Amino acid sequence: MLWKIIGIVAVVWIALAIIGALIKGLFPILMISLVVFGLYLVYKAVSGSNKSPMSKL
């Protein structure tokens, strides 16, 4: 029973380590993509194009 608990704790620990490394590695990419998307939305708002389907309502 003790080895089963130790095994479960070890598996959870390894899973959290892998998830943490993925988040740490992908966080800069996420931030850059959010900035680019925000700049795109600002550009579309400033450019004044009326090509969106919502403008026809």
MODELLER restraints for C-alpha pairs under 7 A, 6 or more apart:
rsr = mdl.restraints
at = mdl.atoms
